[in-house]
Amino acid sequence: MRSMQSRLGAGLLVSLAAVFALQGFMVSFALRYLAESGVVTHLEHDMMNLVTGISVDDSGQVQIAEEQIGQVYQLVFSGSYFRITSGPQVLHSRSLWDADLPAIDMAASAFDQRRVTGPLGQSLLMITRAFRISGHSVIVSMTGDLQPLEADLRRFELRYTLVSAAAYALLLLLQVFIVRTGLKPLQRIREEIGRLERGQIERLSDETPRELKPLVAELNRLLATLAQRLTRSRRALGNLAHAMKTPLTLLTELAERSEVRALPEAHQTLAVQTDSLNRLIDRELARARVAGGANPGQRFDFDSELPALFGTLKSLYRDKPLEIEYRADPHTAFTADREDMIELLGNLLDNACKWAKSKVLFEAAVTSTRHSPFAGEEWGEGSNEILVISIADDGPGCPPDAQPRLAQRGVRLDEATPGHGLGLAIAWDIVAGYGGRMEFGSSPTLGGFLVSVALPAHGGLPG
């Protein structure tokens, strides 16, 4: 779809062209009409002077007083001619020399006006009137040369066209300025939406023109509604985890009773499942504590957010001497929902800590799409940089033939290790929501499992 500016510009371009063309036609028509009217008036004046000098004798012969004939009608081929007809008698002005003017039948009218071609091919305006002089019918035709007038009109039309073209161009430039000025509030809203996407602001400014206030109000209302829904959803998850704590405590105590211990198989099953649920709930509660009460859509800063997450994971896996090494460019940040990033990194780091013997390596950097492990991927228009996150551990790793199954929900390659097989699947969903990529492999430095994630550096809300 074309932009509003181009559509408005095209509409004004066509409308102005139509207006200027119509105006040019009307001006040209009016000027020609006025000019011809002036010529007709002049010819009628000359005709009246000529008619006052015409006399008809008893035999019907027409006589013209020489003093009533204008000088211009004496000059040969001057363009000013007259023709007098009375019965079979025809008289011409000296300016016609041996040429003649068309004879006009005046039986149906007392006046006639038309354009004719002169002796030299020039355009002439001819008027003809019928008179009664001394009882005889006398028809008088007079012409005026239109060529000088038309030459003046052509010069005027050329100048008028040039002035109109300049005015047309000036109006178009003015229109571009007016449209751009008028659309500036939309550009400002677009910039604010970009800042909102990057987590720099929480809502759009209300300082907008009256016509855009309903749009801004609806967008702010939608943002508030989405934030409330997301907050309620995450709060409900935390509340559910809290609510399950008491029943699980009772089940744990039940598993330790002598009656249950007397049944080794039942005791073992109950103990393993309650321990697994406890770990899952502790993990969710720890993640909720790390996420805190931040607003959804906030910019995620690695330097400030990850230390708390690392501390939580070390606390969860305090049964092993775990070291988490952090390597990232200073002030590395990513525009995304903060809780989504905590969910993503929490699941990936939790998986690494669970399998690691003693060390987990976390690396993050913003790099060009051409110089990354994901250089062959399609990132879409405008995605020139990506955020690459690598998480490696020194655990047993994963066989290459089993790696494609890791992102499937509920898949656990080692049933003896506690877990539900959801962590990597959830991480995969979050990465896909942001238009990113995730790959599995073996760490060349630690020898264990390696997860590589690439996200478009512009981030934004998940799709």
N, C-alpha and C positions, 0 to 999 in steps of 0.2 A: 504494500500500500504506500502511495506517495505521501510525502510529508504535508502537514497543514500549510506550511509556508509555500511550497511549490503549487499546491492546489489553489490557494488564495492568489498567488502570483499569476497562475495561468488564467484564472477567472477574470482578474483585473486586466490582464494583457488583452484578452479577447474583447471584453466589454469596452475598454478604452479605444481599441482599434475600430470597433463598430461605431462608437460615438464620433471619433475623429473622421472616419470615412463619411458618415452621414452628414456631419457638420460641413465637411469640405464640399460634398455634393450640393447641399443647400446654399452655401455661400456662393459657389460657382453659378448655380442656377439663378439665384437672386441678382447677382451682379450682371449676368447676361440679360436677364429680363429688364433690369433698370437701364442698362446700356442701350438695348434695342428700343426701349420706350423713349429714351432721349433722342435717338436717331429718328424715330417716327415723329416725335414732336417737332424736331428741326425740319423734317421733310414736309410736314403739314404747313409749317410756317412759310416755307419756300413756295409750296403749292398755292397757298392763298395769295401770296404776292404775285405769282405767275398768272393766276386766274383773273386777278384784277386788271391785268394788261391784255387779256384775250377779248377780242371782239369778233362777231360773225356778221358779215354783210347780208344783203337780201338774197344773194345767190348761194349762200351757205358756206362761203369761203372764210376760213379762220385766219385772223390777223393777230400778231403778237407785238405788243409794244416792247421795243428793245430795252428800254430803261428798266423794265420789270424783270428782266432776265439777269440772275446773279452771275458774277464773274466766273465762278467755279463751273458753270454750265457752258462756258465758252472754251474751256481748256480741253483739248483732245484727250480722250480716254482718262479723264480725271476720276471717274467712278461716280460722279454726280451727273445723272442724265435725266431727261424728261422725254415723254412721248405723248403727243396730243392727237386724238382721233375724233373726227366728226364726219360720220358717214364714210364715204370712200377716201376722204382726205386724211393723211397722216403727216404730222410734223415732228421733227426730232430736234433735240438740242445739238448745238455744234460739237459738243464734247463727244457725241456718239460717232461722229464722222460718217463713215458709210455703213456702220453696224445698225442693229435694230434691237428693240426690247420685245419680249413676248407680248402678244395681244391678249388682253384679258376680257372675257365675256362678262359684262356687268349687268346682264339681264335680270339676274336673281338677287343682286345685292348692289348697294350704293357705295360700298367700301371693300377693298381687298388688300391684304398684307401678306407677303410671301418673300422667300429668299429665291434669288435667281442668280445665274452665272453671267458675268459681264463679258464684254468683248475680249478682254485679256485673260479670261478665266478666273477673275477675282469674284469673291462672294459679295453679292449686293443685296440690300434690303429694299424691296420695292413696295410702294403703296399706290393704290389706284382708287380714284373717285370719279363718280359720274355727276356732271353738272348740266343744268339747263341755262343756256346763254342765248338770249334773243330768240327763244322758242326752239332752239336747236340743241340736240344732245351732244355734249362734249365729254369725252373720257380723257382724263389726265393721269398719266403714270409718272412717278418720280422715284429715283433710286439714290441710295447713299452707300458709299463703299464701307464694308464692314472689316476689311483687312487690317487697317490701323487699330481699330477697336479690339479685334480679336488678338492682335499681337500684344496690345497692352494687357488684355485679360490673361493671356498665357504667361506673361511676365509676372503678373500678380499671383496667379495660381502657383507658379513655381516658388515664389517667395513665401506664399502662404503655406505651401507644402513643407518647405524647409523649416519654417517657424513652428508648424504643427508637429513635425518630427522631433524637433528639439524639445518642445513642450511635452510630447509623448514620452521621450526618454527621461526627462526630468521627473515627470509624474511617476514613471516606473521606479526610478531610484528612490523617490519619496515614499512610494508604496512599500518598497523593500525595507526601508528604514522603519516605517510605521508598523509593518507586520512583525519585524524582528523585535521592535520595542514592545508591541502588544503580546508577543509570545515569550517575553523574558520571564514573566511569572511561571510559565510552564517549565522553562529551562531551570529556574531556581528550584521548582518542585522536583525536577529530575535529579538535580545535584543533591538535594536533601534526601531523596530516596537512596541515592548512592551512598551518602553518609550513613543513612539508616542501615543499609546493608552491611556497611563496614563496622557497624556498632558504635559509631561516633556520636549519634544522637538516638533518643528513644521514641520521638514522635516528630511529625512534620510541623513546621511553624504555621501559626494561624494568621500571620501577616501576609495575606494574599488578597487579590482583587475580589470583589463581591461575587463575580460569576464563578470563581474557583473555590470559594469557601465551602459549598456543599461537598465537592470532591475531596478536599483536604479533610473535612470533618468525617466523611465516610471512611477514608483511609486510616485516619487516627482511631476511629471506632473499631475498625477491623483489626488493626494492630493490637489494640487493648484487649479485644475479645480473644484473639489467638494467644496472646501472652497469658491471659487468665486461664484459658483452657489447658495450655501447656503446664502452667504452674499447678493447676488442680490435678492434672494427670500425674505429675511427678510427686506431688504431695500425697496423692492417694496410694502411689506405689510405696512411698516411705511409711505411710500409716499401715498399709497391709503388712509390710515387713515387721513393723513394731507389734501389730496385733498377733502375728504368728509366733512371736517370741514366747509368750506365756504357754500356749499349747505345746510348743516344742520342748519347753523346759519340763512340763509334766511328762511328756513322752520320754524324755531323757531319764528322768527320775524313775519312770516305770521300767525302762530297760535295765536299770541297776537293781531292781528288786530281786529278792531271792527266788520268787516264783518264776520269774522270767529267766534268770540265770540257770535255773534247773533245766531249761530248754535251750541248749547251746545254739541250735540252728536259728530259732526264733530270736534269741538274744543277739546273735551276730547280725542278722538282717535288720533288726530294729535299730541297733547301735549305728550301723553303717549309714542307714537312710536318714536318721535324725542328725547325725554328724554332717552329712551332705547338705541337708536343709539348713542347718545352723551356719555352715560356711557360706551358703548362697545368701542367706538373710544378712549375715555380717557384712558381706561384700556390698550388698545393696544399701545398707545403712551407712557404711563407710563412704560409698559414692555420694549418697545424699548429703552427708556432712561436708564433703569436699565441694560439692556444687553450691551449697549454701543457698542464699536467697537472691542470687544475681538475676537480673532481667534476661529473658530469652533474647537471643540475637546479639549478645555482647561480644566484643572482639576478644578472642582467646590469645592471651600472652603466655608463651611457653615459660619464660623465666619466672613469672610470678605464680603461675598455676601448678606447674609440675612438682615443685618441692613438696607440697602438701600431699599430692597423689603418691609420690614416692614414699613418703613417711607412712601413709596408710597401708601401702602394700608391704612394706617391711614389717609393719606391726602384724599384718595378717599372716605373714610367713616368718614369724620370729623363731620358728623351730629350726631354721637353717641360717648359716652365716651369709646372708644375701647382700651383695653389693650392686647398686644400680648406677652405672656411669652415664652421665648426661653430656652429650656433645651437640651444640647448636650455635648458629650465628647469634651474636648479641642482639637482643630485642626482637627475636623472631616472633612474629604474630600471624594470626590467620583469622580472616573475617568469616565467622561462622557462629552458629548457636553454641554458647559456652558449654551447656549441658551435653550437647551432641558430642563435642570434642572430648569431654570428660568420659562420656560413655564409650566412645571409640578407643581412646588411649587407655582407659581403665581396663577394658576387655583384653586389648592386646598385651598390655603390661602384665595383667593378671595371668594370662596364659603363659607368658615368658617366665614370670616368677614361679609359677607352679611347676614348670619343668626344669628350671635352671638348677644347677648344682650349687653355684655360689655367685654367679655374675650375670647381669643383664646389661646390655649396651643399648642406649637410646640415642638416635641421631636424627636431627631435623635441619633442613636447609631449603631455601628457595633457590631454584635453578631454572635455566632455560629448558624448554621442552626438547631442544636439539641435543642437549648435553646431559641427559638423564637416562636412567635405566629404562624409561618408558618412552624413548624417543620415537619409536615406531607407532605409537598410539595416536588416534585422532582426538584432538582436544577441543575442536570447535573454533569458531571465529573469535578473535580477541584474546585467546588463551596463549600467550607467549611465554608465561612463566608458571611453574608448578611448585607446590610445596611437597617435598619428598621426606617421608618419615620412615626410618628403619629401626626395627626392634629385634635384637638378636639375643640369644641365651647360650649358655655352655652346657645345655642338656643333651639328651640322646638324639635330638633332631627328629625328622620325619622322612620316611622313604619317599623318593620322587613319585612313585606310582600311586601313593596314597594321598599326596598333596591336593589333587583336584577335589577330593571328597571333604576337605576340611571346612569349607564354607557352607556345607549342608547342615540344616538344623538337626540337632540331636545326635550327630555323628560323634562317636568317641572311639578313637583308635586304640586306646588302652582302657579297658573296663575296670582295671584295678585302681586307676587314679581317680580320686573324687572329682566330680563335675557333672554337668548336664549336657555338654556338647552344644551350648548356645552362644558362647562368647564370640568365637570367630564368625559365626553366622550373623550375629547382631552387628559386629564390626563391618562385615561385608555390606549389609543393608545400609548402614550409615554412609559408607564410602560411596556406594552407588547413588545414594540420594544426592550427594554433592557433585555428581558427575566425575568421580575419581576412579582410580584403579587400585587393585590390591593383588600382590603376588607373594607366593611362598617359595622358600628355598632353603639352602644351607648357608650358615654364616662362615665366610672364609677366615674370620679372625678368631671367633670363639668355638667354631666347629659344631654348634648346635643349630636350632631352628631359627630361621630368619623370615620376618614379615616386612614387606616393603609396601608402603602406601603412597600414592601420588594424588594430590588434590589440586584443582585449578587455583592459582594464587589469589585470584580475585574473590574466591570464596563465595559468600552469599548464602541465601537460604536454601535448604535442600529442595530438590525438585520432586 
